[in-house]
């Protein structure tokens, strides 16, 4: 079970595409560590982590990684530094159940992350955090305003739509092809994700309607 958790955690760190979700942080969350303004500082000492009144381990952030080491010696890595990244807050829920590590990942908005560790189930989840200035619907509305759907979506317009869709619904870490592939009634746009530019699922655009689909994201249609 522990090996499975570690594998899942590694995959979550190295993949740029994550569910877009804003976890509901309890008002009773205690701040364990805060790093504002965002600088690459670190904890001077480890912090004891308790669950149900008993110590379960120690949490430590050295600027490069956040690790929770349990009393039995088992270690879980909750954060590992990447380019343009750093931890700005760590909290624990009022009932001691959840450890939450908040960090920024990329220079563009919408790429802040949160990694949650459930101390009861020993499950780990990582999400992208959206702020009020990052609005996918507005991004796509502006993109569609540049397209004349009266004569269908041409190649250049398809490239613009795909680029904005990728940033709004997939990730700010990656890119789309500037050369859409003609598939008859559709445009197919190749994508790459992450700093390693790993090939990702293509974005499909209906030439007539302008509808955009991708197996890793939501279907989007022009504003009515």
Buried (B, 14 or more C-beta within 10 A) or exposed (E): EEEEBBEBBEEBBEBBBBEBEEEEBBEEBEEBBEBEEBEEBBBEEBBEBEBEEEEBBBBBBEBEBBBBBBEEEEEBBBBBBBEEBBBBBBBBBEEBBBBBBBBBBBEEBBBBBBBBBEBEEBEBBBBBBBEEEBBBEEBBEEBBEEBEEEEBBEBEBBBBBBBBBBBBBBBBBBBBBEEBEEEEEBBBBBBBBBEEEEEBBBBBBBBEEBBBBBEBBEEBEBEE
